[in-house]
């Protein structure tokens, strides 16, 4: 199973960089770029374009898999008997690698570091379309991250001095995801547990579907080659787990503990789905707020009256966004909000956005207003989209019970913090 290549487009649909399509004619990547641009041009909203597009025009039919991250779009053409999920997994991995190297990824960043981008193409994808080295720790020994010193030395023609160490060479460590000879003055490992609640709520306020997806991200600054054993308080509530290659799967299956030699630096330790033990029917997770919408559609417009209140007793919700698509032909909106909140109307997406920086417990927030439309009978969306953030909180109440270290003679500092996000569809 192999993919054909990778193309990166800017926000205007122009190709910034692409891997070498060695086994295909020069027109092959252009056909996929045009197919995506035509689909975006013919769609009223970019989010309505299918993530996998059929592409014809050559002897062998193919498909264009694409994702958008920021202002850039990433295309991965595939042909033959290839699972599209294989292409999406590689694209997301490559995007994560770009963030590891450049931090903020934009068209300007890629243009300023063309040499690094094309080296990453060559090292992560071979000529046959098979992924090669995708571990950031191993890649840093092969492709040096861009720094001011490396740029100055490269311009001066003494790039040989830019290597990290005379004794360091690629794949020097027997563990592919960890460098050899790592040393720190302060040994610590930090864990971030980030959970996202995806839910659909009926107009009577009861969840039709609610799922909590979580991930554990780590920042490891430990010397030597430590072997860790991590125990959680309620690991039995975690299911559909996926792990970093460093985790020993047999130990998790038997004892529900994580045994691993961690990579150096930042990495994603695991992902999971949270299944509550004492939940209502169908393992539903309750939504942490109540929305009382009242939308009336009139001729060439309508009125909106929405009240939002938090169900939390101690935590404060932050960065709350309530969005409503007003339908094709919407021309504007006029609203009044309470508690110093703000609202905006996006004419490009015909969306009304209500923004609340904080939502305190036991407090009601309201938005009242009207909208206009050039269509005689407007058809706004039948659901509100609500996004929120709850710092220092986890739906699963996941905590570290114990962290044991073997193989090294020091006691590390361990830290853990939680964060909960929400993406709710509330029907009216």
C-alpha positions in Angstrom: 0.0 0.0 0.0 1.5 3.3 -1.1 0.5 6.9 -1.8 1.4 8.9 -4.8 2.7 12.1 -3.3 2.0 15.2 -1.2 1.1 18.7 -2.4 0.8 21.9 -0.2 -1.5 24.7 -1.4 -1.8 28.3 -0.2 -5.1 29.9 0.5 -5.4 30.9 -3.2 -5.2 27.3 -4.4 -1.6 27.7 -5.7 1.0 25.0 -5.1 3.7 26.0 -2.7 5.6 22.7 -2.5 5.1 19.1 -3.6 7.0 15.9 -3.3 8.5 14.3 -6.4 5.9 12.3 -8.3 8.6 10.2 -9.9 6.3 7.5 -11.4 3.7 9.8 -12.8 3.5 12.3 -15.7 4.0 16.0 -14.9 0.3 16.7 -15.4 -0.7 14.3 -12.6 -0.3 16.6 -9.6 -1.9 19.5 -11.6 -5.0 17.4 -12.2 -5.6 16.9 -8.5 -4.9 20.5 -7.7 -7.4 21.6 -10.3 -10.0 19.1 -9.1 -9.9 20.5 -5.6 -9.9 24.1 -6.7 -12.9 23.4 -9.0 -14.8 21.7 -6.2 -14.2 24.6 -3.8 -15.3 27.1 -6.5 -18.5 25.2 -7.1 -19.4 24.9 -3.5 -21.2 27.6 -1.5 -19.2 26.6 1.6 -15.7 25.1 1.7 -16.7 22.7 4.5 -19.2 21.1 2.1 -16.5 19.7 -0.2 -16.0 16.0 0.3 -12.6 15.1 1.8 -12.0 12.5 -0.9 -12.6 13.6 -4.5 -12.7 11.4 -7.6 -10.2 12.5 -10.3 -10.3 11.4 -13.9 -8.3 12.4 -17.0 -5.6 9.8 -17.0 -5.5 6.2 -17.9 -5.9 5.1 -14.2 -8.6 6.8 -12.1 -7.4 8.3 -8.9 -8.6 10.1 -5.8 -7.6 13.3 -4.1 -7.5 13.2 -0.3 -7.2 16.7 1.2 -7.3 18.4 4.6 -7.2 22.0 5.6 -5.0 23.3 8.5 -4.9 27.0 9.0 -4.6 28.8 5.7 -3.0 25.9 3.9 -4.4 22.8 2.2 -2.6 19.5 2.0 -3.4 17.2 -0.9 -2.5 13.5 -1.1 -3.3 11.8 -4.5 -3.9 8.0 -4.3 -4.5 5.5 -7.0 -5.1 1.8 -7.1 -6.2 -0.3 -4.0 -5.2 2.3 -1.3 -7.2 3.0 1.8 -7.8 6.8 2.0 -7.3 6.7 5.8 -3.7 5.7 5.0 -3.2 9.0 3.2 -5.0 11.0 5.8 -2.8 9.5 8.6 0.3 10.4 6.6 -0.9 14.0 6.0 -1.6 14.6 9.7 1.7 13.1 10.6 3.5 15.4 8.1 1.6 18.4 9.4 2.7 17.6 13.0 6.3 17.4 11.7 6.1 20.8 10.1 4.8 22.3 13.4 7.7 20.6 15.3 10.1 22.3 12.9 8.6 25.7 12.3 6.1 26.3 15.1 3.5 28.4 13.2 3.1 27.0 9.7 2.2 29.5 6.9 2.9 30.0 3.3 5.6 32.5 4.2 7.2 30.1 6.6 7.4 27.3 4.0 8.8 29.7 1.3 11.5 30.9 3.7 12.5 27.3 4.5 12.2 25.5 1.1 15.3 23.6 1.7 14.1 22.1 4.9 10.6 21.3 3.5 12.0 19.4 0.6 14.4 17.5 2.8 11.5 16.5 4.9 9.6 15.3 1.7 12.6 13.1 0.8 13.0 11.6 4.3 9.4 11.0 5.1 8.2 9.6 1.8 10.3 7.4 -0.6 10.0 7.2 -4.4 7.5 4.4 -4.2 5.1 6.3 -1.9 5.9 4.5 1.3 6.3 6.5 4.5 9.9 6.3 5.9 11.1 8.3 8.9 8.3 10.1 10.7 9.7 10.3 14.2 10.7 13.9 15.0 13.6 12.8 17.2 15.1 10.7 14.3 14.4 13.4 11.8 16.2 16.1 13.7 19.4 14.1 13.3 18.9 13.9 9.6 17.3 17.3 8.7 18.5 20.1 11.0 15.7 22.4 12.2 16.0 25.9 10.8 17.8 28.4 13.1 19.5 31.7 12.5 22.9 30.1 13.0 22.3 27.4 10.4 21.1 30.0 7.9 24.2 32.2 8.4 26.5 29.2 8.2 24.8 28.0 5.1 25.0 31.4 3.3 28.7 31.6 4.3 29.3 28.2 2.7 30.4 26.5 5.9 27.3 24.4 6.5 29.4 21.5 7.8 29.9 23.4 11.0 26.1 23.5 11.6 25.9 19.8 12.6 24.8 19.4 16.2 27.7 17.2 17.3 30.7 15.5 15.8 29.7 12.2 17.5 26.0 12.5 16.7 24.9 10.8 13.6 21.4 9.6 12.4 20.1 6.4 14.0 22.9 6.3 16.6 20.4 5.2 19.2 19.1 1.6 19.4 15.6 3.1 20.2 14.4 4.9 17.1 12.2 7.4 18.9 14.8 8.5 21.5 18.2 10.2 21.1 21.3 8.7 22.7 23.1 10.5 25.4 20.4 12.9 26.5 21.3 14.9 29.6 19.3 17.4 31.7 20.0 19.3 34.9 16.4 19.1 36.0 14.7 15.8 35.2 11.0 16.2 34.7 8.1 14.9 32.6 4.8 16.7 32.1 1.5 15.4 31.0 -1.4 17.3 29.4 -4.8 15.5 29.3 -7.0 17.1 26.7 -10.5 15.9 26.3 -13.1 17.0 23.7 -16.8 16.4 24.1 -18.7 15.9 20.8 -22.4 15.9 21.2 -25.7 16.3 19.5 -28.5 17.6 21.7 -32.2 17.4 20.8 -34.5 20.4 21.0 -35.9 19.1 24.3 -32.4 19.4 25.9 -31.5 15.6 26.1 -28.3 14.4 24.4 -28.9 12.2 21.3 -25.2 11.4 21.0 -22.3 12.4 23.3 -18.8 11.1 23.1 -15.6 12.2 24.9 -12.4 11.8 23.0 -9.2 12.3 24.9 -5.4 12.4 24.3 -2.4 12.5 26.6 0.4 14.7 25.4 3.7 14.7 27.2 6.9 16.8 27.4 9.8 14.7 28.5 13.0 16.1 29.8 14.6 13.1 31.3 18.3 12.1 31.2 19.6 8.8 29.8 17.3 6.0 28.8 14.5 5.9 31.5 12.0 3.1 31.6 8.7 4.4 32.9 5.6 2.7 34.4 2.6 5.0 34.5 -0.6 4.1 36.4 -3.9 6.0 36.1 -6.7 6.1 38.8 -9.6 5.0 36.5 -8.0 3.4 33.5 -10.9 1.0 33.1 -13.1 3.8 31.7 -10.8 4.3 28.7 -11.5 2.4 25.5 -10.6 2.5 21.8 -7.1 3.4 22.8 -4.2 4.1 20.4 -0.6 4.6 21.6 2.7 6.0 20.7 5.1 3.2 19.4 7.0 3.5 22.6 4.2 1.9 24.7 4.3 -1.8 25.4 0.8 -3.0 24.3 0.9 -6.3 26.1 1.4 -4.7 29.5 -1.6 -2.3 28.9 -3.8 -5.2 27.8 -3.0 -7.2 30.9 -2.7 -4.7 33.7 -4.1 -1.4 32.2 -0.8 0.4 32.9 1.5 2.2 30.5 5.1 0.8 30.3 7.4 2.7 27.9 10.7 4.4 27.2 9.6 7.9 26.4 10.9 10.0 23.4 12.8 13.1 24.2 10.8 16.3 24.1 7.1 16.7 23.1 5.0 13.7 21.9 1.5 12.3 22.0 1.5 9.4 24.4 -2.0 8.0 23.8 -5.5 8.7 22.5 -8.7 7.2 23.9 -12.5 7.4 24.2 -14.0 7.9 27.6 -16.9 5.6 28.6 -18.5 6.7 31.9 -19.4 4.0 34.4 -22.4 5.6 36.0 -23.9 7.2 33.0 -27.4 7.2 31.7 -28.6 5.2 28.7 -26.1 4.5 25.9 -23.2 5.8 28.0 -24.0 9.5 27.5 -21.9 12.3 29.0 -24.0 15.3 30.1 -23.4 18.6 28.4 -22.1 21.2 30.8 -24.5 24.0 29.8 -28.1 24.6 29.0 -29.2 26.4 25.8 -32.7 27.8 25.4 -33.1 28.9 21.7 -36.2 30.5 20.2 -35.9 31.1 16.5 -38.8 32.5 14.5 -38.6 32.7 10.7 -40.6 35.4 8.9 -40.7 36.7 5.4 -37.3 37.9 4.3 -35.8 37.4 7.8 -36.6 36.3 11.3 -35.9 36.8 15.0 -33.5 35.1 17.5 -33.8 34.8 21.3 -31.2 32.6 22.9 -30.3 32.1 26.6 -27.2 30.2 27.8 -26.5 29.1 31.3 -23.8 26.8 32.8 -24.5 23.6 34.6 -21.1 23.6 36.3 -21.0 24.5 40.0 -17.3 25.5 40.5 -15.6 25.7 37.1 -15.8 28.6 34.6 -16.3 28.0 30.9 -14.1 30.1 28.7 -13.9 31.0 25.0 -17.6 30.1 24.4 -18.7 30.5 20.8 -22.4 30.0 19.7 -22.8 30.0 16.0 -25.9 29.8 13.8 -25.9 29.5 10.0 -28.6 31.9 8.7 -29.0 30.2 5.4 -28.4 31.2 1.7 -29.4 34.7 0.9 -28.8 36.1 4.4 -27.8 39.8 4.2 -27.2 40.9 7.8 -28.2 40.7 11.5 -28.7 43.0 14.4 -28.4 41.8 18.0 -28.2 42.8 21.7 -26.2 40.7 24.1 -25.8 40.7 27.9 -22.8 40.7 30.3 -20.4 42.4 28.0 -20.4 39.7 25.5 -20.0 40.4 21.7 -21.5 39.2 18.5 -20.5 39.3 14.8 -22.0 38.4 11.5 -19.8 36.8 8.9 -21.1 37.7 5.4 -18.9 35.1 3.7 -20.3 32.2 5.6 -23.7 33.7 6.4 -23.1 32.9 10.1 -24.1 34.7 13.3 -21.4 34.3 16.0 -22.0 35.0 19.7 -18.8 35.1 21.7 -18.6 34.9 25.5 -15.1 35.2 27.0 -16.3 33.6 30.3 -19.4 31.9 31.4 -19.7 31.8 35.2 -21.7 29.2 37.2 -25.4 30.0 37.9 -25.4 32.9 35.5 -27.7 33.4 32.5 -26.4 35.0 29.3 -28.8 36.1 26.5 -28.7 37.2 22.9 -31.7 38.8 21.2 -32.0 40.1 17.7 -33.1 39.7 14.2 -31.7 38.9 10.7 -32.6 39.8 7.2 -32.5 37.7 4.0 -32.9 38.3 0.3 -34.9 35.0 0.1 -38.6 35.2 0.7 -38.6 32.2 3.0 -35.2 31.9 4.8 -33.9 28.5 5.8 -31.5 28.9 8.7 -29.7 25.9 10.1 -31.9 23.8 12.5 -29.1 23.6 15.0 -26.7 25.9 16.9 -23.0 25.1 17.0 -21.5 25.7 20.5 -17.7 25.5 21.2 -16.2 26.0 24.6 -13.1 25.5 26.8 -12.9 24.5 30.5 -9.4 24.9 31.9 -8.1 22.6 34.6 -11.0 20.1 34.1 -11.5 16.7 32.6 -14.8 14.9 31.9 -13.2 11.6 32.8 -11.5 12.8 36.0 -8.4 11.0 34.8 -5.4 11.4 37.2 -1.9 9.9 37.6 -1.8 7.4 40.5 1.8 6.5 40.2 4.9 7.0 38.1 7.8 4.6 38.5 11.2 5.0 36.8 13.8 2.3 36.3 17.1 2.3 34.5 18.4 5.6 35.9 19.4 6.8 39.3 17.3 9.9 39.8 13.8 10.8 40.9 11.9 12.8 38.3 9.4 15.5 38.8 6.0 14.7 37.3 3.2 17.1 36.5 -0.2 16.8 35.1 -2.9 19.3 34.0 -6.2 18.8 32.3 -8.2 20.8 29.8 -11.7 20.1 28.3 -13.0 21.3 25.0 -16.5 21.0 23.6 -18.1 20.9 20.1 -21.9 20.7 20.6 -24.7 20.7 18.0 -27.8 22.0 19.8 -31.0 21.6 17.8 -34.0 23.9 18.0 
